[in-house]
Amino acid sequence: MGALLSFFVVIVLVLLALAGVKGAGLYVLFGTIIPYAAFATFILGVILRVIKWSRSPVPFHIPTTCGQEKSLPWIKYSKLESPAGTMGVIGRMALEVLLFRSLFRNLKSEQRDDGAKLVYGSNKWLWLGGIAFHWSMLIVIIRHLRFFTHPVPFFVNIIDSLDGFLQIGAPHLMITGVVLLLAVTYLFLRRAFIPQVRYISLPADYLPLFLIMGIATSGILMRYFLKVDIIHVKELTLGLATLNPKIPAGIGVIFYIHLFLISTLFAYFPFSKLMHMGGVFLSPTRNLANNSRMKRHVNPWNYPVKVHTYEEYEDQFREKMKDAGIPVEKE
């Protein structure tokens, strides 16, 4: 039900762009006003979410570890699994962000022999789909910088050349565009057809997947099938980037559908689970060193508590303790 609802929402968005541009001629609205509004919502929303997270107190020292903690000098500790200092935390975070290390080590479990035995096995397909999706998305975004810059930065040209090194077709095939579509399709199919994952999935989990599917599909259609005027496209996008928007004629409605879906994803980003992109850096389970044996961590919510020490207790009940035969430290 959640998947159908999200799919219907994306279809409505496509029809809105189609009707607004081709039917009503609202080129300025879909080519300038909506992209600016979406980008402003994205920037402001991300800043507010990060500020809110950064102001949240962390009452407990709770790094998640799965390795030997640093203790005695002759005991070898795990510098990445249980980092004791800043450099270890940076290394652990880098592996997590760039290579999804914890997801790579993820295991699947299933019950066999009528539930009598719990068996663990490797589960690398989710890691492969996740890393293919995120890296291809990053490379596609970097490649698209050529539409927003003049002259185009050298690293964008290098990435563009490496991405299309197979030189298949004309225009030549961009590998990351295909990989992105395949990866996001796999993530959707996994969520839709694995019962345990489908049970916990909400419309908010499906909507970003369908939006990215729509963006990737419309981008592939523009590049290989429904041609658009690339010179006019760059004129529009460069105008947006330089705050001097222009709406050239004859670009093609498929471009406005593509741009509208991107704008929707940008505006939705700060309010969705996609904010894990920034949240991973603020997670206390990841960004704290496991140094509880070397440094005392005091709960900031603690307040002074009047305690009753043993000495005070013995002074109060010494005679009764003696009568009961309980040994005392002071006679």
C-alpha positions in Angstrom: 0.0 0.0 0.0 2.8 2.4 0.9 4.6 1.6 -2.4 1.5 2.2 -4.5 0.8 5.5 -2.7 4.4 6.7 -3.2 4.3 5.6 -6.9 1.0 7.5 -7.4 2.5 10.7 -5.8 5.5 10.6 -8.2 3.1 10.0 -11.2 1.1 13.0 -10.1 4.3 15.1 -9.9 5.2 14.1 -13.5 1.7 15.0 -14.7 1.8 18.3 -12.9 5.1 19.3 -14.6 3.7 18.0 -17.9 0.5 20.0 -17.6 2.1 23.1 -16.2 4.8 23.4 -18.9 3.2 21.9 -22.0 -0.4 22.8 -21.2 -0.3 26.1 -19.3 3.2 27.3 -20.4 4.4 28.0 -16.9 8.0 27.9 -17.9 9.1 30.5 -15.3 7.4 28.7 -12.5 8.9 25.3 -13.3 12.2 26.6 -14.6 13.0 29.3 -12.0 10.7 29.8 -9.1 10.3 26.1 -8.0 14.0 25.3 -8.3 15.0 28.4 -6.2 12.3 27.6 -3.6 13.4 24.0 -3.4 17.1 24.9 -3.0 16.3 27.4 -0.3 14.2 24.8 1.5 17.0 22.3 1.2 19.7 24.6 2.6 17.5 26.1 5.4 16.1 22.7 6.4 19.5 21.0 6.5 20.9 23.8 8.7 18.0 23.7 11.1 18.1 19.9 11.4 21.9 19.9 12.1 21.6 22.8 14.6 18.8 20.9 16.4 20.9 17.7 16.5 24.0 19.5 17.6 22.1 21.1 20.5 20.8 17.8 21.8 22.6 16.7 25.0 24.4 13.4 25.0 23.9 12.2 28.6 25.8 9.0 28.1 29.0 7.9 26.5 27.7 5.3 24.1 30.1 4.5 21.3 29.1 1.3 19.5 32.1 -1.0 19.4 32.8 -4.6 18.5 36.5 -4.9 19.3 38.9 -5.0 22.2 39.0 -1.7 24.1 42.3 -0.1 24.9 43.3 -1.1 28.4 46.6 -2.6 29.6 49.7 -2.0 27.5 50.3 -5.7 26.6 46.7 -6.2 25.4 46.4 -5.4 21.7 43.3 -3.3 21.1 41.3 -2.6 17.9 42.1 0.9 16.7 39.2 1.0 14.3 36.6 -1.2 16.0 37.2 0.4 19.4 39.0 3.7 18.8 40.6 5.3 21.9 41.4 8.6 20.3 40.5 11.2 17.7 42.5 9.6 14.8 40.8 6.3 15.4 37.4 7.9 15.3 38.2 9.7 12.1 39.4 6.5 10.5 36.3 4.6 11.6 34.0 7.4 10.3 35.8 7.5 7.0 35.4 3.8 6.5 31.8 4.0 7.5 31.0 7.0 5.2 33.0 6.0 2.2 32.8 2.2 2.2 29.8 1.4 4.5 32.0 -0.8 6.7 29.3 -1.8 9.2 26.9 -2.7 6.4 29.6 -4.8 4.8 29.9 -6.9 8.0 26.1 -7.2 8.3 24.8 -10.8 8.6 21.5 -12.3 7.8 19.9 -14.8 10.2 17.3 -17.5 9.7 15.8 -20.3 11.6 16.1 -23.8 10.4 15.0 -27.2 11.6 11.6 -25.9 12.6 13.1 -23.0 14.6 15.4 -25.2 16.6 18.5 -23.7 15.1 19.4 -20.1 14.3 21.9 -19.8 11.4 23.9 -16.8 10.4 25.2 -16.2 6.9 26.8 -13.5 4.7 24.6 -10.8 3.4 26.6 -8.7 0.9 24.0 -7.9 -1.6 22.5 -5.1 0.5 26.0 -3.6 0.9 26.7 -3.9 -2.8 23.4 -2.2 -3.7 23.9 0.5 -1.2 27.4 1.4 -2.1 26.6 1.3 -5.8 23.7 3.6 -5.3 25.5 6.1 -3.2 28.7 6.3 -5.2 26.9 6.5 -8.6 24.7 9.2 -7.2 27.7 11.2 -6.0 29.4 10.8 -9.4 26.3 11.8 -11.3 26.0 14.9 -9.1 29.6 15.8 -9.8 29.2 15.3 -13.5 26.2 17.6 -13.6 28.4 20.5 -12.3 29.4 21.1 -15.9 25.9 22.6 -16.4 26.4 25.0 -13.6 29.9 26.2 -14.1 31.9 28.0 -16.8 34.6 27.1 -17.4 34.0 23.6 -16.3 36.4 22.5 -13.5 39.1 20.1 -14.6 38.1 17.3 -12.2 34.5 17.3 -13.7 36.0 16.7 -17.1 38.2 13.9 -15.8 35.2 12.2 -14.0 33.1 12.6 -17.1 35.7 10.9 -19.3 36.2 8.0 -16.9 32.5 7.5 -16.5 32.0 7.2 -20.3 35.3 5.4 -21.1 33.4 2.6 -22.8 32.4 4.9 -25.6 29.2 3.0 -26.4 26.7 4.7 -28.6 26.4 8.4 -29.5 26.2 10.2 -27.1 28.3 7.6 -25.3 26.9 5.7 -22.5 27.5 7.0 -18.9 28.0 4.0 -16.6 26.9 5.7 -13.4 23.5 6.6 -14.9 22.7 3.0 -15.6 24.2 1.8 -12.3 22.2 4.4 -10.4 18.9 3.2 -11.9 19.7 -0.5 -11.4 20.8 0.1 -7.8 17.8 2.1 -6.8 15.6 -0.5 -8.5 17.3 -3.3 -6.5 16.7 -1.3 -3.2 13.1 -1.0 -4.1 12.6 -4.6 -5.0 14.3 -5.7 -1.8 12.0 -3.5 0.2 8.9 -4.6 -1.7 9.5 -8.4 -1.8 11.3 -9.3 1.4 8.5 -9.8 3.9 10.4 -8.6 7.0 11.6 -5.5 5.2 8.2 -4.8 3.6 6.5 -5.1 7.1 8.5 -2.2 8.5 8.4 0.0 5.4 6.4 3.2 5.2 5.4 5.5 2.3 8.3 7.7 3.5 10.7 4.8 2.7 9.3 4.3 -0.9 8.9 7.9 -1.9 12.6 8.8 -2.2 13.2 5.6 -4.2 10.5 6.4 -6.7 11.7 10.0 -7.0 15.2 8.9 -7.7 13.9 6.3 -10.2 12.0 9.1 -11.9 15.0 11.4 -12.0 17.3 8.7 -13.4 14.7 7.6 -15.9 14.0 11.1 -17.2 17.7 11.8 -17.4 18.4 8.7 -19.5 15.4 9.5 -21.7 16.8 13.0 -22.3 20.3 11.8 -23.1 19.6 8.9 -25.4 16.0 9.0 -26.6 14.1 12.3 -26.2 16.7 14.8 -27.3 16.9 18.3 -25.7 18.8 21.4 -26.7 21.9 21.0 -24.5 23.1 24.6 -25.2 19.8 26.0 -24.0 19.8 23.7 -21.0 23.2 25.0 -19.9 22.0 28.5 -20.5 19.1 27.9 -18.1 21.1 26.1 -15.4 24.0 28.5 -15.6 21.6 31.4 -15.2 20.1 29.7 -12.1 23.6 29.3 -10.6 24.6 32.9 -11.2 21.3 34.3 -10.0 20.5 35.6 -13.5 17.8 33.2 -14.5 16.8 32.9 -18.2 14.2 30.7 -19.8 15.4 29.8 -23.3 12.8 28.5 -25.8 12.7 25.0 -27.2 14.3 23.0 -24.4 11.7 20.3 -24.2 9.2 19.3 -21.6 11.1 16.2 -20.5 13.8 18.6 -19.1 11.2 20.4 -16.9 9.9 17.1 -15.6 13.4 16.1 -14.7 14.1 19.5 -13.0 10.8 19.4 -11.1 11.5 15.9 -9.8 14.9 17.0 -8.6 13.4 20.1 -7.0 10.9 17.9 -5.2 13.6 15.7 -3.9 15.7 18.7 -2.7 12.7 20.2 -0.9 11.8 16.8 0.7 15.3 16.0 1.7 15.6 17.8 5.1 12.3 16.3 6.3 13.0 12.7 5.3 15.2 9.8 6.3 17.7 11.0 3.6 19.0 13.3 6.3 21.1 10.3 7.5 23.7 11.9 5.1 24.3 14.5 7.8 23.1 12.6 10.8 25.8 10.0 10.6 28.4 12.6 11.5 26.5 13.6 14.6 25.7 10.1 15.9 27.2 9.6 19.4 27.4 5.8 18.7 29.9 6.6 15.9 31.7 9.9 16.6 32.8 9.2 20.2 36.0 7.5 21.3 35.8 4.5 23.4 38.0 5.8 26.2 35.8 5.3 29.3 38.6 3.5 31.1 40.9 6.5 30.6 38.6 9.4 31.0 35.6 10.0 33.3 32.5 11.1 31.5 30.0 12.9 33.7 26.3 13.0 32.7 25.5 16.7 32.0 22.1 16.2 33.4 23.4 15.1 36.8 22.6 17.4 39.8 24.2 17.4 43.3 22.8 14.6 45.4 23.1 14.4 49.1 24.7 11.0 49.9 24.8 9.1 53.2 28.3 7.8 53.5 29.2 4.6 55.4 31.0 6.6 58.1 27.9 8.7 58.7 25.8 5.5 58.7 28.1 3.9 61.3 28.1 7.0 63.5 24.3 6.9 63.5 23.9 3.2 64.2 27.1 2.2 66.0 25.6 1.2 69.3 22.8 -0.8 67.7 25.4 -2.5 65.4 27.4 -3.5 68.4 24.4 -4.8 70.2 23.5 -6.9 67.1 27.1 -8.2 66.8 27.9 -6.4 63.6 31.5 -5.5 63.3 32.3 -1.7 63.2 35.3 0.1 62.0 35.4 2.5 64.9 34.9 1.6 68.5 
